[in-house]
């Protein structure tokens, strides 16, 4: 009888441990997203963010008015960070850092570029009209 109780207790522990592991998994963000952020003058600009996910590592492209730009980043749980580096008209590299959270088919966060910080959002799927 004591052996059965011990086995049952071990089985319960194993089930709770497995449930804890599965709930701590990283969000799945691979695919195409419509990213919106204020541009110059505060006008909302839409870009297409395409992500590939390998565990916690993210790669992809951000397509906007200046063409496709490589993206690198990470996902940990529902926290996402990624960066885009572009060369401006003067030949200088400008790095833009995005941080945020993922909730299902949407993301939101803050983008930092040259000391300025603005909010961004993204929704799963390509922008309409593309």
N, C-alpha and C positions, 0 to 999 in steps of 0.2 A: 504494500500500500504506500509506504514512504517513497519507494522507488517510482511509483506512478505519479505521485505528487511532484517529485523532483523533475521527472521528465516533462510533465505538463508545464511546470514553471519555466524550464529551459525553452520549451517550444514557444511559450508566450513571449519570453525575452527575445527570441529570434524573430518573431513576427513584428514586435515593436521596433526592433533595431532595423529591420528591412523597411518598415514604413517610414522611419526617420531618414534613412538613406535616400529613398525615392522622393521624399518631399524636399530634399536639399539639392535636387538636380538643377543643373543650369538651364535657363530658359532656352528654347529653340528659336533662333532668330534667322536661320538661313532662308533666303528668298529675296523677293523684291518688296521694297517699302517706298512709300511716298513720304519724303521728309519735307517739313515746312518750317521755315525760320524767317524772321524779318531780314530783308535786304537793306540796301542803302535807302535812306528816306523812310524806313519803317514798313515798306510794302512787303507783304508776305511773298516769299519765293518758294516754289516747289522744286525739289530735285528728286531724282530716282536713286535710291540707295539699294545696291544689290550686295547681299552678304552671303559668304560661304562660311560654314562653321565646322571646325575640327576640334571637338571637345570644348575647351574654353577659348581657343584661338579663333579670331575672326579675320577674314580678308575679304576684299571685294572692291567695288567702285562706287563713286558718287558722281552721277551724271547731272550736269547743269548747263548753264549758259556758256561755260568755258570748256565743255567737253567732259570726258571721263577722267576721273582722278582716282588713283589707288587709295584704298582704305585699309588700315590695320587696326586691330583692337582686341579686346577680351570681353568675355561674358562670365560673370561669377554669380550664380544664383539668378536673380532678376536684375542685377546691376550690370550695365553695359558702359564700356568706354571705347571710343575709337578716335583715330586721328586721320586728318587729311592734310597733305603737304602739297602746295601749289607754288609755281613760280609766277611772280607778278610781272608786270610790264617792265620793271627795272631790272629783272633778272634775279631778284631776291626771292628766297624760299620763305613762304608764309605758312606756318603750321596752325591748323585749326583743331582744337580738342573738344570732343563731345563727351559728356557724361550724362547718364540717365538711368531710368528704370524701365523694365519691360513688364507689361501686363497683357497677356494674351496676344491679340493682334494689334496692339498699340504700344508706343514708346513715348516717353517725354523726358526732357532734361534741359541741360544748360550747355551752350556752346561758348567757348572762350577763344577769341582771336585778337591778337595785338592788345591785350589788356581790357578788351570789352567783353561783356557777358550778356547773352540774350537767351531766351527760352526757345526750345525747338520741340516739335512733335513729329511723330511718324505713324503711319498706318500701313498695315500689310496690304500689298498690292501696288501695281503701277499707277501713276497719275492718269486720270481720265484724259482721253485725247491722245495718249501715247501709244 
